[in-house]
Amino acid sequence: MPDSFKTVALLPMKAHSERVKGKNFRLFAGKPLFRWILDTLLAVSEIDKIVINTDARHILEENGLTESKKVMIRDRKKEICGDDVSMNLVIADDLAAVEAETYMMSHTTNPLLSSSTVSSALEAYHKCAVRDGKDSLFTVNQHQTRFYREDGSAVNHDPNVLLRTQDLEMWFEENSNLYIFTKESFKKTDARIGENPLLFTTPTIESADIDDATGWRIAEIIALAEMLVQTGYPPN
């Protein structure tokens, strides 16, 4: 019978990326991009195991990462490899192989997420699961500004009534930083967001999700600035 854990973090990682070539392993503010979120997850005491589902075990080894007490590396099955494969299939494969009460998922493209934010999200999920029956959590950016469609029509406000932005309806954007769910909630929707999710707002400075070269540059500038503030020195 496979080991069962209380909390497992899923960190999928592939060798190929379309818009930023090799981004998972490219140096970001002094160390490979994947190490940023991995180091964050390793620092979260509530996480029992980090599962890396990958087609790039050899690249991880070249970067000094092998399996350990807290890190499990799973070789991605050929039938779920490729840029067009739904991430839900990768998650389902991990859920079938690794038992846990609670699963959380993040990405290598979220380098600025902090361990304290991850811990706070887990705490909020467990509290709301008991109190409010929430079956999952996903992180969001909150916006209180004026939105328009491409044709110039207003989405969330009346242009003839100029309300202050702080009086506008709050809108929430899924930022792909973090998801928390159970095997049961995943089965109901075939997705990491369940039927009754909790929206958890992450700090703006931590909420980068690197999707292209511009996003990379912005996130790296923030990371370097934060390192300078904390240490007084840029990375070597």
Secondary structure per residue as TSV (DSSP state, phi and psi in degrees):
chain	resnum	aa	ss	phi	psi
A	1	M	-	360.0	132.7
A	2	P	-	-67.3	154.4
A	3	D	-	-60.8	148.5
A	4	S	E	-119.3	137.9
A	5	F	E	-120.6	160.3
A	6	K	E	-75.9	-52.1
A	7	T	E	-133.1	124.8
A	8	V	E	-119.0	132.6
A	9	A	E	-99.9	128.6
A	10	L	E	-99.1	127.1
A	11	L	-	-132.0	80.5
A	12	P	-	-65.2	145.5
A	13	M	B	-152.9	124.9
A	14	K	-	-121.3	159.2
A	15	A	S	-71.9	-38.6
A	16	H	-	-97.1	142.9
A	17	S	-	-141.6	143.4
A	18	E	S	-80.4	-52.3
A	19	R	S	-86.5	-31.4
A	20	V	S	-125.1	103.2
A	21	K	T	-58.6	127.2
A	22	G	T	59.5	28.9
A	23	K	G	-61.9	-32.6
A	24	N	G	-59.8	-26.7
A	25	F	G	-117.0	0.2
A	26	R	S	-74.5	145.7
A	27	L	E	-64.2	129.2
A	28	F	E	-128.2	112.1
A	29	A	T	49.0	41.9
A	30	G	T	102.5	-11.5
A	31	K	E	-148.7	159.3
A	32	P	E	-54.3	141.7
A	33	L	H	-52.3	-44.2
A	34	F	H	-61.7	-26.0
A	35	R	H	-69.5	-26.2
A	36	W	H	-62.3	-56.0
A	37	I	H	-72.6	-32.5
A	38	L	H	-62.4	-46.0
A	39	D	H	-62.6	-36.7
A	40	T	H	-61.7	-48.3
A	41	L	H	-66.0	-36.4
A	42	L	H	-63.1	-27.0
A	43	A	T	-85.0	-3.0
A	44	V	-	-92.9	109.3
A	45	S	T	-65.2	-26.1
A	46	E	T	-71.4	-16.5
A	47	I	-	-86.8	123.3
A	48	D	-	-86.2	-35.0
A	49	K	E	-149.3	140.3
A	50	I	E	-110.0	121.2
A	51	V	E	-105.7	118.3
A	52	I	E	-105.1	107.6
A	53	N	E	-92.0	115.9
A	54	T	E	-148.9	156.0
A	55	D	S	-107.5	17.6
A	56	A	-	-132.3	39.5
A	57	R	H	-55.1	-39.3
A	58	H	H	-65.8	-35.2
A	59	I	H	-71.3	-38.0
A	60	L	H	-61.6	-42.9
A	61	E	H	-62.9	-38.9
A	62	E	H	-63.5	-25.9
A	63	N	T	-97.0	14.1
A	64	G	T	84.4	12.5
A	65	L	-	-107.0	120.7
A	66	T	-	-129.5	175.1
A	67	E	-	-65.3	149.6
A	68	S	-	-145.7	-172.8
A	69	K	S	-60.3	-33.3
A	70	K	S	-105.1	-12.8
A	71	V	E	-115.9	125.0
A	72	M	E	-112.9	128.2
A	73	I	E	-107.4	120.9
A	74	R	E	-111.1	127.4
A	75	D	E	-74.1	124.0
A	76	R	-	-67.7	133.4
A	77	K	-	-65.6	145.2
A	78	K	G	-58.0	-35.3
A	79	E	G	-72.4	-11.7
A	80	I	G	-119.2	25.4
A	81	C	-	-96.6	155.5
A	82	G	S	118.6	154.7
A	83	D	T	-69.3	-23.2
A	84	D	T	-97.1	3.4
A	85	V	S	-80.9	131.9
A	86	S	-	-63.3	135.7
A	87	M	H	-61.9	-25.0
A	88	N	H	-62.1	-30.5
A	89	L	H	-69.9	-37.2
A	90	V	H	-66.8	-43.6
A	91	I	H	-61.7	-45.3
A	92	A	H	-59.5	-38.2
A	93	D	H	-64.3	-41.4
A	94	D	H	-67.4	-41.5
A	95	L	H	-63.9	-33.4
A	96	A	H	-71.7	-25.1
A	97	A	H	-98.3	-24.8
A	98	V	S	-128.7	118.3
A	99	E	E	-86.0	136.8
A	100	A	E	-157.1	153.8
A	101	E	E	-72.3	-40.1
A	102	T	E	-134.7	136.2
A	103	Y	E	-114.2	141.6
A	104	M	E	-128.3	154.7
A	105	M	E	-137.4	137.2
A	106	S	-	-138.4	-174.9
A	107	H	-	-133.1	157.4
A	108	T	T	-64.1	-19.6
A	109	T	T	-83.9	9.9
A	110	N	-	-116.6	61.2
A	111	P	T	-70.5	-18.9
A	112	L	T	-93.7	-6.7
A	113	L	-	-63.2	133.9
A	114	S	-	-98.3	157.1
A	115	S	H	-65.0	-33.2
A	116	S	H	-67.4	-35.6
A	117	T	H	-68.4	-40.5
A	118	V	H	-61.2	-45.9
A	119	S	H	-62.0	-40.8
A	120	S	H	-64.7	-37.9
A	121	A	H	-66.0	-42.6
A	122	L	H	-62.2	-43.1
A	123	E	H	-62.7	-45.0
A	124	A	H	-63.1	-41.2
A	125	Y	H	-61.5	-50.1
A	126	H	H	-64.8	-36.9
A	127	K	H	-66.0	-44.2
A	128	C	H	-77.8	-24.0
A	129	A	H	-65.3	-39.9
A	130	V	H	-77.9	-46.2
A	131	R	H	-78.4	-40.8
A	132	D	T	-118.9	1.8
A	133	G	-	72.0	23.2
A	134	K	-	-69.0	135.2
A	135	D	-	-104.7	-2.5
A	136	S	E	-166.4	172.4
A	137	L	E	-144.7	142.4
A	138	F	E	-139.7	150.3
A	139	T	E	-90.0	149.2
A	140	V	E	-139.6	159.7
A	141	N	E	-101.9	136.8
A	142	Q	E	-102.5	141.5
A	143	H	E	-129.3	135.9
A	144	Q	-	-132.9	77.6
A	145	T	S	-149.9	177.6
A	146	R	-	-91.3	125.1
A	147	F	-	-109.9	146.6
A	148	Y	B	-132.3	152.5
A	149	R	-	-81.6	171.0
A	150	E	T	-59.8	-30.4
A	151	D	T	-83.0	3.9
A	152	G	S	91.3	-2.8
A	153	S	-	-77.7	144.0
A	154	A	B	-73.6	143.9
A	155	V	S	-97.3	-51.1
A	156	N	S	-123.2	21.0
A	157	H	S	-159.9	166.6
A	158	D	-	-104.3	111.8
A	159	P	T	-57.9	-21.7
A	160	N	T	-83.4	-9.3
A	161	V	S	-122.8	98.5
A	162	L	-	-82.7	83.7
A	163	L	-	-74.8	154.4
A	164	R	-	-65.9	146.2
A	165	T	G	-58.3	-34.2
A	166	Q	G	-69.9	-10.5
A	167	D	G	-99.2	-2.7
A	168	L	S	-76.0	158.1
A	169	E	-	-60.9	138.4
A	170	M	-	-77.1	132.8
A	171	W	E	-115.1	151.1
A	172	F	E	-125.5	133.6
A	173	E	E	-113.2	121.6
A	174	E	E	-60.2	124.5
A	175	N	E	-107.9	1.8
A	176	S	E	64.2	17.2
A	177	N	E	-76.4	-42.1
A	178	L	E	-156.2	139.5
A	179	Y	E	-132.8	141.4
A	180	I	E	-131.0	134.2
A	181	F	E	-162.0	176.0
A	182	T	-	-118.9	169.5
A	183	K	H	-63.0	-36.0
A	184	E	H	-67.3	-44.4
A	185	S	H	-66.9	-35.3
A	186	F	H	-64.8	-40.5
A	187	K	H	-63.5	-34.0
A	188	K	H	-68.9	-34.0
A	189	T	H	-116.2	-7.7
A	190	D	T	55.6	36.9
A	191	A	S	-156.7	162.5
A	192	R	S	-75.2	-17.7
A	193	I	S	-97.6	122.0
A	194	G	-	-82.6	-163.0
A	195	E	S	-79.4	-25.0
A	196	N	S	-135.7	72.2
A	197	P	E	-84.2	156.8
A	198	L	E	-100.0	129.9
A	199	L	E	-90.7	127.0
A	200	F	E	-121.9	117.7
A	201	T	E	-82.5	124.9
A	202	T	-	-92.4	152.8
A	203	P	-	-57.3	138.4
A	204	T	G	-54.2	-41.4
A	205	I	G	-70.2	-15.4
A	206	E	G	-101.3	-4.9
A	207	S	-	-91.9	12.1
A	208	A	-	-62.3	138.8
A	209	D	-	-129.8	102.4
A	210	I	-	-69.4	116.5
A	211	D	-	-121.0	-17.8
A	212	D	S	-154.7	-179.3
A	213	A	H	-62.3	-37.7
A	214	T	H	-66.4	-42.9
A	215	G	H	-61.2	-38.0
A	216	W	H	-60.1	-49.4
A	217	R	H	-61.8	-43.4
A	218	I	H	-63.7	-46.8
A	219	A	H	-63.7	-39.4
A	220	E	H	-68.6	-37.0
A	221	I	H	-61.6	-42.5
A	222	I	H	-64.1	-44.3
A	223	A	H	-60.9	-44.9
A	224	L	H	-65.1	-40.3
A	225	A	H	-65.0	-41.0
A	226	E	H	-64.1	-40.3
A	227	M	H	-64.6	-37.7
A	228	L	H	-67.2	-40.9
A	229	V	H	-63.6	-43.4
A	230	Q	H	-74.7	-37.2
A	231	T	H	-113.3	-22.2
A	232	G	S	84.5	-1.1
A	233	Y	S	-134.2	144.0
A	234	P	-	-75.5	166.2
A	235	P	-	-66.6	156.7
A	236	N	-	-66.3	360.0
